Amino acid sequence: MLGLRTVIYKVADLPAAIDWYTRAFGLEPYFNEDYYVGFDIGGYELGLQPDPAPAAGKTANVLAYWGVANVQKTYDFLLSLGAAPLEAPESVGGALIAATVLDPWGNAIGLLFNPDFKQQ
């Protein structure tokens, strides 16, 4: 194993998801095709794949956390874009702060501030 490379979120409406993720992460995709859209998030891939399955059928049994400088601010921003709260920001040990939201397609997005990790 070499480490995490890509996190893929499956979405029912790819054009709407491209718009939402562009606003949420503040970046345009570097790869944009009908079957896959890729964003470069600090050297890691955030991928979107079309999937007609309803969001209600998804679970949060796998959760990727994206590093952020301020969990509360990012959490509030994503909620303002239409994300739903899953877990409010809280300390998860020492200075580590974590939270999770659901995107409009039911995908869980983790947010993490960890002062031991290099912030970009």
C-alpha positions in Angstrom: 0.0 0.0 0.0 1.3 3.4 -0.9 -1.4 5.6 0.6 -4.7 7.2 -0.3 -4.9 8.5 -3.9 -8.6 9.0 -4.8 -12.0 9.4 -3.1 -14.9 8.9 -5.4 -18.4 10.2 -4.7 -21.3 8.7 -6.8 -23.9 11.2 -7.8 -27.3 11.0 -9.7 -26.9 14.4 -11.4 -23.3 14.8 -12.6 -23.6 18.4 -13.9 -25.2 19.6 -10.7 -22.5 17.8 -8.7 -19.8 19.4 -10.7 -21.2 22.8 -9.9 -21.7 21.9 -6.2 -18.2 20.5 -5.7 -16.6 23.3 -7.7 -18.2 25.8 -5.2 -17.6 23.6 -2.2 -13.9 23.0 -2.8 -13.2 26.3 -4.7 -11.6 24.5 -7.7 -12.5 23.6 -11.2 -12.2 19.9 -12.2 -9.0 19.1 -14.1 -10.7 16.1 -15.8 -14.3 16.3 -17.0 -16.0 13.5 -19.0 -19.5 12.1 -19.0 -18.3 9.0 -17.1 -15.9 10.6 -14.5 -14.9 14.1 -13.2 -11.7 14.6 -11.3 -10.6 17.4 -9.0 -7.1 17.8 -7.6 -7.5 18.6 -3.9 -4.0 19.3 -2.5 -2.5 16.5 -4.5 -5.3 14.0 -3.8 -8.1 13.1 -6.2 -11.8 13.8 -5.6 -13.7 12.0 -8.2 -17.4 12.1 -9.2 -19.1 9.3 -11.0 -22.6 9.2 -12.3 -24.9 6.8 -10.4 -28.7 6.7 -10.7 -29.1 5.0 -7.3 -31.1 7.2 -4.9 -29.3 8.9 -2.1 -31.5 7.1 0.5 -29.8 3.8 -0.4 -26.3 5.1 0.6 -24.6 4.5 3.9 -21.7 6.3 5.6 -19.8 3.0 6.3 -16.7 4.4 4.6 -15.7 8.0 5.4 -12.8 10.0 4.0 -11.8 13.1 5.9 -10.5 16.2 4.0 -8.0 18.4 5.9 -9.2 21.9 6.6 -7.8 24.8 8.5 -11.1 25.6 10.3 -13.7 22.8 10.7 -16.5 25.0 11.9 -16.1 27.6 9.1 -15.9 24.8 6.4 -18.8 22.9 8.0 -21.0 26.1 8.0 -20.0 26.9 4.4 -20.9 23.4 3.2 -24.3 23.6 5.0 -24.9 27.0 3.3 -24.4 25.2 -0.1 -27.0 22.6 0.7 -25.1 19.9 2.5 -26.9 18.2 5.4 -25.4 17.9 8.9 -24.3 14.5 9.9 -21.9 15.1 12.8 -21.3 18.6 14.2 -17.8 19.8 14.7 -16.2 18.4 17.9 -12.9 17.7 19.5 -11.9 14.1 18.9 -8.8 14.1 21.0 -6.4 16.9 21.8 -6.4 19.6 19.2 -8.1 17.4 16.6 -11.5 18.6 15.4 -13.7 16.6 13.1 -17.2 16.9 11.5 -19.2 15.3 8.7 -21.8 16.4 6.3 -23.8 14.8 3.6 -23.6 16.2 0.1 -26.9 16.7 -1.8 -26.5 13.1 -3.2 -26.1 11.4 0.2 -22.3 11.1 0.2 -20.6 11.6 3.6 -17.8 14.2 3.5 -15.5 14.3 6.5 -13.7 17.4 7.7 -10.7 17.3 9.9 -8.3 19.7 11.5 -5.1 18.0 12.6 -2.3 20.3 13.6 0.2 17.4 13.2 -0.5 17.3 9.4 0.9 19.9 7.0 -1.9 22.3 6.1 -2.1 23.4 2.5 
